[in-house]
């Protein structure tokens, strides 16, 4: 089977030689396939005539002399892919899509459960022609009772309970600033695909993988969901406070807020010392984490009084030097600048001439690093080449 249909050079990545047919759109699926592409897989992104929805999610945009305004949302999750436009209601395009699925090592899709059956692109049909395929279905609420529900991250943030935990105690529930469950669902999907490929390597067997945003939300809420299922304890909004750790929140200084964290009793003793009040850590009420939680208001007043005597920068330098976690509340550009300052090199450019900056894959590898071969493709940029390959014997 030809896994480099478009004449690509070997990527050298751990997934070099793996062909992914990407029938997903928006965020969770495309994030998963970008992770696979970064690791060397050949990913062919199948789009309808209108393109992926995120191509229209503007602003912000990047201006390109040939393409015009490109949505940065789209750019964030479609690096290292090839784009082919296929209208699944057109018989010739549908035949091409089915042939692509037949040749693929991996199929990723996030249609509503059962939505691809009428096109012969559902798992049973694809697996009948391609028994070794690793087929990954992503949905909002699974294929059982929630098959009819649309899978939007905001909806899942609401119904999962995340929003009930986010915001001020007497205020409005808030969503997270990014689509956290979409991203984490994509990560779970990519991990599952890699594990299934390893199983296939050992046994020759393909398999069906299914994940959904609500199940990922239940896992992502970690201590909050465990508190419910194990102890019947339902969390509530606490603003920036933590239910089990204190301090673990923004604290005011003379000129602005500073994140201050004491994740254990040793860190708290160091914090008390650097703030000039070591007796605070010896007080039986405050010496242990459970004691600090029980006397949260009293100790918070004492910490605020000490922090008010210096600026955020002064306390940041002093507290950090003492080995206690703290930091400013940056805007996103400040976060990028910090990553650059720390040598993390967060910005990368693909090797092609149309390279736009994107955010580095977050894992470093000593032997098989991610590669940045291609910028996110214009709509249908590879249609001719992909269709020509699909017409050849494969």
GIVEN-V548221 format. One record per residue. N is the residue number from 0. RES is the residue in three letters. PSI is psi in whole degrees, -180 to 180 (* if undefined). Layout:
BEGIN
<<N & RES & PSI> <N & RES & PSI>>
END
This chain:
BEGIN
<<0 & UNK & 133> <1 & UNK & 112> <2 & UNK & 2> <3 & UNK & 68> <4 & UNK & -23> <5 & UNK & 20> <6 & UNK & 22> <7 & UNK & 144> <8 & UNK & 154> <9 & UNK & 138> <10 & UNK & -25> <11 & UNK & -3> <12 & UNK & 167> <13 & UNK & -21> <14 & UNK & 17> <15 & UNK & 130> <16 & UNK & -7> <17 & UNK & 126> <18 & UNK & 122> <19 & UNK & 122> <20 & UNK & 112> <21 & UNK & 102> <22 & UNK & 23> <23 & UNK & 165> <24 & UNK & 173> <25 & UNK & -109> <26 & UNK & -58> <27 & UNK & -52> <28 & UNK & -51> <29 & UNK & -33> <30 & UNK & -43> <31 & UNK & -47> <32 & UNK & -29> <33 & UNK & -39> <34 & UNK & -43> <35 & UNK & -40> <36 & UNK & -40> <37 & UNK & -32> <38 & UNK & 12> <39 & UNK & -8> <40 & UNK & 149> <41 & UNK & 115> <42 & UNK & 121> <43 & UNK & 113> <44 & UNK & 115> <45 & UNK & 122> <46 & UNK & 147> <47 & UNK & 173> <48 & UNK & -28> <49 & UNK & -9> <50 & UNK & 169> <51 & UNK & 140> <52 & UNK & -37> <53 & UNK & -14> <54 & UNK & -23> <55 & UNK & 2> <56 & UNK & 86> <57 & UNK & 156> <58 & UNK & 180> <59 & UNK & 164> <60 & UNK & 161> <61 & UNK & 133> <62 & UNK & 131> <63 & UNK & 135> <64 & UNK & -27> <65 & UNK & -40> <66 & UNK & -14> <67 & UNK & -141> <68 & UNK & 126> <69 & UNK & 130> <70 & UNK & 129> <71 & UNK & -25> <72 & UNK & -49> <73 & UNK & -43> <74 & UNK & -30> <75 & UNK & -16> <76 & UNK & 18> <77 & UNK & 24> <78 & UNK & 152> <79 & UNK & 25> <80 & UNK & 164> <81 & UNK & 140> <82 & UNK & 128> <83 & UNK & 134> <84 & UNK & 122> <85 & UNK & 126> <86 & UNK & 108> <87 & UNK & -11> <88 & UNK & -6> <89 & UNK & 127> <90 & UNK & -42> <91 & UNK & -44> <92 & UNK & -39> <93 & UNK & -41> <94 & UNK & -38> <95 & UNK & -41> <96 & UNK & -42> <97 & UNK & -38> <98 & UNK & -38> <99 & UNK & -45> <100 & UNK & -34> <101 & UNK & -34> <102 & UNK & -15> <103 & UNK & 149> <104 & UNK & -35> <105 & UNK & 135> <106 & UNK & 130> <107 & UNK & 129> <108 & UNK & 150> <109 & UNK & 39> <110 & UNK & 165> <111 & UNK & 144> <112 & UNK & 129> <113 & UNK & -7> <114 & UNK & -23> <115 & UNK & -5> <116 & UNK & -39> <117 & UNK & -14> <118 & UNK & 2> <119 & UNK & 29> <120 & UNK & 13> <121 & UNK & 168> <122 & UNK & -49> <123 & UNK & -40> <124 & UNK & -44> <125 & UNK & -43> <126 & UNK & -27> <127 & UNK & -37> <128 & UNK & -21> <129 & UNK & 75> <130 & UNK & -24> <131 & UNK & 6> <132 & UNK & 141> <133 & UNK & 112> <134 & UNK & 117> <135 & UNK & 117> <136 & UNK & 130> <137 & UNK & 131> <138 & UNK & 178> <139 & UNK & -43> <140 & UNK & 20> <141 & UNK & 174> <142 & UNK & 5> <143 & UNK & -107> <144 & UNK & -19> <145 & UNK & 16> <146 & UNK & -28> <147 & UNK & -6> <148 & UNK & 136> <149 & UNK & 141> <150 & UNK & 77> <151 & UNK & 139> <152 & UNK & -44> <153 & UNK & -41> <154 & UNK & -42> <155 & UNK & -36> <156 & UNK & -36> <157 & UNK & -54> <158 & UNK & -22> <159 & UNK & -21> <160 & UNK & -10> <161 & UNK & -44> <162 & UNK & -27> <163 & UNK & -16> <164 & UNK & -5> <165 & UNK & 117> <166 & UNK & 178> <167 & UNK & 152> <168 & UNK & -40> <169 & UNK & 11> <170 & UNK & -167> <171 & UNK & 138> <172 & UNK & 142> <173 & UNK & 150> <174 & UNK & 162> <175 & UNK & 158> <176 & UNK & -11> <177 & UNK & 168> <178 & UNK & 76> <179 & UNK & -39> <180 & UNK & -32> <181 & UNK & -49> <182 & UNK & -46> <183 & UNK & -31> <184 & UNK & -41> <185 & UNK & -42> <186 & UNK & -44> <187 & UNK & -40> <188 & UNK & -44> <189 & UNK & -41> <190 & UNK & -44> <191 & UNK & -40> <192 & UNK & -46> <193 & UNK & -42> <194 & UNK & -40> <195 & UNK & -35> <196 & UNK & -38> <197 & UNK & -42> <198 & UNK & -42> <199 & UNK & -36> <200 & UNK & -38> <201 & UNK & -35> <202 & UNK & -17> <203 & UNK & 2> <204 & UNK & 132> <205 & UNK & 178> <206 & UNK & 166> <207 & UNK & 129> <208 & UNK & 133> <209 & UNK & 130> <210 & UNK & 163> <211 & UNK & 159> <212 & UNK & -38> <213 & UNK & -41> <214 & UNK & -40> <215 & UNK & -38> <216 & UNK & -43> <217 & UNK & -38> <218 & UNK & -39> <219 & UNK & -29> <220 & UNK & 2> <221 & UNK & -102> <222 & UNK & -30> <223 & UNK & -43> <224 & UNK & -36> <225 & UNK & -36> <226 & UNK & -37> <227 & UNK & -52> <228 & UNK & -28> <229 & UNK & -32> <230 & UNK & -3> <231 & UNK & 21> <232 & UNK & 117> <233 & UNK & 120> <234 & UNK & 161> <235 & UNK & 170> <236 & UNK & 133> <237 & UNK & 23> <238 & UNK & -129> <239 & UNK & 6> <240 & UNK & 160> <241 & UNK & 139> <242 & UNK & -21> <243 & UNK & -5> <244 & UNK & 135> <245 & UNK & 135> <246 & UNK & 146> <247 & UNK & 68> <248 & UNK & 171> <249 & UNK & 142> <250 & UNK & 137> <251 & UNK & 141> <252 & UNK & -168> <253 & UNK & -24> <254 & UNK & 18> <255 & UNK & 169> <256 & UNK & 153> <257 & UNK & 133> <258 & UNK & 127> <259 & UNK & 129> <260 & UNK & 131> <261 & UNK & 96> <262 & UNK & -7> <263 & UNK & 174> <264 & UNK & -34> <265 & UNK & -43> <266 & UNK & -36> <267 & UNK & -39> <268 & UNK & -41> <269 & UNK & -41> <270 & UNK & -47> <271 & UNK & -39> <272 & UNK & -47> <273 & UNK & -26> <274 & UNK & -2> <275 & UNK & 21> <276 & UNK & 61> <277 & UNK & -25> <278 & UNK & -23> <279 & UNK & -39> <280 & UNK & -15> <281 & UNK & -15> <282 & UNK & 124> <283 & UNK & -28> <284 & UNK & -28> <285 & UNK & -3> <286 & UNK & -25> <287 & UNK & 160> <288 & UNK & -44> <289 & UNK & -35> <290 & UNK & -40> <291 & UNK & -36> <292 & UNK & -42> <293 & UNK & -28> <294 & UNK & 39> <295 & UNK & -48> <296 & UNK & -41> <297 & UNK & -47> <298 & UNK & -31> <299 & UNK & -41> <300 & UNK & -38> <301 & UNK & -41> <302 & UNK & -43> <303 & UNK & -40> <304 & UNK & -40> <305 & UNK & -44> <306 & UNK & -26> <307 & UNK & -11> <308 & UNK & -2> <309 & UNK & 168> <310 & UNK & 166> <311 & UNK & -41> <312 & UNK & -42> <313 & UNK & -46> <314 & UNK & -35> <315 & UNK & -48> <316 & UNK & -45> <317 & UNK & -44> <318 & UNK & -41> <319 & UNK & -43> <320 & UNK & -27> <321 & UNK & -3> <322 & UNK & 20> <323 & UNK & 134> <324 & UNK & 129> <325 & UNK & 164> <326 & UNK & 163> <327 & UNK & 165> <328 & UNK & 96> <329 & UNK & 157> <330 & UNK & 173> <331 & UNK & -37> <332 & UNK & -32> <333 & UNK & -35> <334 & UNK & -42> <335 & UNK & -43> <336 & UNK & -40> <337 & UNK & -44> <338 & UNK & -39> <339 & UNK & -43> <340 & UNK & -34> <341 & UNK & 4> <342 & UNK & 20> <343 & UNK & -10> <344 & UNK & 64> <345 & UNK & -16> <346 & UNK & 131> <347 & UNK & 160> <348 & UNK & 142> <349 & UNK & 167> <350 & UNK & -14> <351 & UNK & 168> <352 & UNK & -23> <353 & UNK & 21> <354 & UNK & 132> <355 & UNK & 151> <356 & UNK & 137> <357 & UNK & 175> <358 & UNK & 132> <359 & UNK & 144> <360 & UNK & 136> <361 & UNK & -1> <362 & UNK & 137> <363 & UNK & 145> <364 & UNK & 134> <365 & UNK & -24> <366 & UNK & -36> <367 & UNK & 71> <368 & UNK & 158> <369 & UNK & 153> <370 & UNK & 155> <371 & UNK & 82> <372 & UNK & -36> <373 & UNK & 141> <374 & UNK & 160> <375 & UNK & 130> <376 & UNK & 146> <377 & UNK & 156> <378 & UNK & 123> <379 & UNK & 16> <380 & UNK & -28> <381 & UNK & 15> <382 & UNK & -47> <383 & UNK & -45> <384 & UNK & -42> <385 & UNK & -44> <386 & UNK & -37> <387 & UNK & -41> <388 & UNK & -41> <389 & UNK & -20> <390 & UNK & -13> <391 & UNK & 166> <392 & UNK & 134> <393 & UNK & *>>
END
